Amino acid sequence: MNDIDLTEAVLVKNLGLVAYQPTFEAMQSFTINRDENSQDQIWLLEHKPVFTQGQAGKAEHLLAPGDIEVIQVDRGGQVTYHGPGQFVAYVMLDIKRRKIGVRQLVTALENSLIQTLARYEIKAYAKADAPGVYVDEKKVASLGLRIKKGRSYHGLGLNVDMDLSPFNRINPCGYQGLEMTQMADLCEQVELSNVQMQWLEQFCQLLALPVQIV
């Protein structure tokens, strides 16, 4: 690690189980206030139960949120659910500095998820017209990004071992009747902490990113 330029290495933080709003605000603040020398970061975490509504989100996709808070956010896409047992990764990269295109970043997020699931013998795939990752036409992972001044934030949510029932209170990602699935229903043994590290390895390999884990 002593040989790695910290402006090149990505700082990886594991935040554990956290509330959405303060995490969103911290991610947004980091992106707005960073400069050309700021170290890129990836945050690995789980969220307490929350629905998040993207910039173009339509109210009709919130069917019955009930006692779960709905938070308006500045990523792309429609409404989704985050809760314990879902692996969330926020990817804060200076893609302009790294010469990574937006499509390249999205593809790396999708392919890193597909490769991670393959390690658990789960055959997953992406769709050109519907961002995310799917297994047998059911969605197992969602993507949502925002690019500001050549820098990315937000990221992905992979359903590992969670209560999927809150997804029934929304049209997930704006698709009526879209079924959700999770790794725990598709393989015998899965631990979220292992999935996090498997994904991190795959993603950083795809984009040739050196990492600094704290």
C-alpha positions, 0 to 999 in steps of 0.5 A: 500500500505504501507504493500506491498514490492515494489520489489513485487508490480508492478509499473503501469504508464499511459503514455498517447499518445506517440511516439513509438521510444522513448518509445521503447528505454526507455523500452529496456533501463529499461530492460537492466539496471535493476537488481535483486531488480528493481521494475517491471513495466507496462506501459499503453499508446497509440501510434502515428501512426506507423508500427512496424516490429518484429525480424523475420519480412519479407518485403513482409508483408509491402504492402504500408506503405506510410506516416506512419513510419516503425520501426524495433523492437526486439519483436517476430512476424511480422508487426503490426500497432499502432495508437490512440484509440488502448490500448497498455500495456508494461509488464516489469516483472522479470519472473525469480524472480516471477517464471512465465513461458513464456507460462504462461505469454502469456496465462495470457495476452490472458486470461486477454484480453478475460476476459476484452472483456467479460465484454463488452459482446464480446465473444473473444478467443485465437488461439494456432497457432496464438498469439493474441485474436480474435472475429469471426475470426477477430483479435482484439488484438495482442501480442508480447514479448521479454525475456532478461535474464529472464525479459519480455518487449513489450506486447499487443495492443487492438483495442478499438476505432481507425482508422483501415484502416492502417491495410490494408497497411500490412499483419497484423502479417504476415497473408495475408487477416487477418481482424481486428476489434475493440471494438467500432464496437462490443459494444455500449459504450467503453472508452479506460481509462476504458478498461485499468483499466479493463484489468489491474485488470484482468491481475494482478489477473491472476498472483497474482501481487500486484500493485502500480499505479502512 
